[in-house]
Each structure stands twice: as C-alpha cells, then as structure tokens.
Amino acid sequence: MKSYAAALLLGTLYLASPFAQADVIDDAIGNIQQAFSDAYKPGSDRVYHDDSDDSADQRRLSRQDEARYRQLEDRRRSLDERQNQLDRERQQLDDEEGRLQDDDDR
C-alpha cells in the first residue's frame, strides 16, 4: 500500500511540475512585458527609461515646492503684519471712542 501511495504522489508531482514551470515562465514573460511598457512610454521622445532624468525632475519639483513654500510663508508673514496693524488701528479707534464718551459724560 505504501508503494501505491508513493507512486501516486510521485506521479502527481511529475504531472504538476510542467504547470508550475509554465507559471514561472508566464510570470517571467509578464515581468518582461511590464519592463518594456515601463521603458517605452507613448508620447515620450525617448525609447528607454533614464533614471537620472527622474531624479533631475524630482530635484526640480522639490525646488519648485520649496519656492512655493517660501512664497506662502512670506505671504503669511505679510498678512500677519497687516493683521497686527489693523488690530493697532482698531485699538486706537476704540481708545478715541472711549475718550469721546468720557468727554460726553462730563
């Protein structure tokens, strides 16, 4: 009985191995196709994918982001200064109004 089970197991493994090999080959072909599609992007003048261009683009975008961030901070600082000026003017008006009310009460 043991030899029958062993023969059945070996026969099953023997028959399953081509399917496993086919899956591996299928995966490899899929990876190659993906590499080709990543390397060649329609609408691009280049046929291959150059990583140095990506890093240069990322540095350029990073610099642009930093410049935008600095502009936002400058604008925020400017608005804060304007708000402080308006607060001082409001306080002056409130003080003047208070003095006028005190003069009217006398």
PyMOL commands that set and color helices and strands:
alter all, ss='L'
color gray80, all
select helices_A, chain A and resi 2-39+51-105
alter helices_A, ss='H'
color red, helices_A
deselect
rebuild
show_as cartoon
